[in-house]
C-alpha cells in the first residue's frame, strides 16, 4: 500500500459475528435507550464493514446491553456486543494506523509497550550514568536551570519534541484514515451544532453513564465507578499537558527556567494532574481485574494493562521527582522519568490510547447522522 492510499477495514470473523448480532439487536431493540450505539444502529437496515466499524468505536463498553440481553451467553444466539465490538475496535486501530504497516504493532501491543518502557527507561539511566560526571549526576541542584545541569536543555527538547510530534502526526493521520474509512454517502456534514454535541459528549463521558444509571462495571449492578475513574485519568492527563505547556511559556518566552516553586502554576497543574492520573490508572486497572470476564475481549487485556501501568509510572515518578528535586536522587530519577515519557510518546499511536481519537470521531459522525435523518 502506498503512503497516500486509503486503507479499508476487511471482512473478518468479528465483523461477521457483529453483523449477525446487530440483525438480532435491530429486531429486538430492548437496549435502544442504553447508549449512542443502538439509536445509531436503528438508522441502518444493513450493516457494511464501515457501519460496524463506526458502531464499534461509538461503543463505550459500558456492558449494559450484555447484562440486559435475553440472548447473551449461554443462549444459542450468543449475543455479546461488548466483546465483539472491542475486537473490531482493535482491528480498526491496526487497519488505520499510520504509517501503513504499523498496525502490526497492535498484534502484540502489551509486549510493545512493556518493551519500549523498559528499553527507554533503562537507556536513559545508562546514558545519564555513562555521560554525566558523577558529582553532577548525584549532586544536589537548586535554583533556575537545575534540571538542565543533569540533562541539557537542547537534548531534552530534541528528544521529547521529536517523539511528541511524531505521535501527534501518527494520531492525526490515523484519525483522517478512520474518518474516510467509515464515511457514508449522504450522511450529513460537520457543522457547529454536531461539533458542539460531540465535544460535550467527550468532555462529560456521557455514554459511560449507560442509560443514565451508570455502567455494569462488575456485574448486573449499575455504577459510575469507571466513568469517574476515566474522568480522573482524562483530566489528569490534560492537566499534566497544561503544566508542560505553561512551563514552556515560562521558560522560552518569559525567561524563567524550571524548576518552579511548589505554589507556581506549572507545579500545581502537574501535581494535581499527576494525582488524578495515579488515581485513574490504578482504579481502571482494578476495575479490569475484578470485572466480569465474559463481556470482555480477553486477548486485548495485555495491551490495556501495559499502557495503564506506563501512565501510572509516568505520573508516580513525576510526583516523586517533585518530592526529591533538591536532593541527590533528582538526576537519576529525572532520566528514568524522561525515558518513560519518551516510551509513551512512541507507543501512543499504537496503543489503546488511540481510542480517544477514534471514539471522538465516532461521536462526531453520530451527531452529524442524527441531524441528517431529521
Secondary structure, DSSP 4 states (H G I P E B T S, - for coil): --TTSPP-PPP-HHHHHHHHHHHHHHHH-TTTTTSHHHHHHHT-SS--HHHHHHHHHH-----HHHHH-TT-TTSTT---HHHHHHHHHHHHHHHH-SSTTGGGGGGGHHHHHHHHHHHHHHHHHHHHHHHS-HHHHTS---STTTGGGTS-HHHHHHHHHHHHHHHHHHHHHHHHHHHHHT--TT-----HHHHHHHHHHHHHTGGGGTTTT-B-SSSSS-B-HHHHHHHHHHHHHHHHHHHHHHHHHIIIII--PSP--TTSHHHHHHHHHHHHHHHHHHHHHHHHHHS-STTS-GGGHHHHHHHHHHHHHHHHHHHHHHHHTTSTTHHHHHHHHHHHHHHHHHHHTTSGGGHHHHHHHHHHHHHHHHHHT-
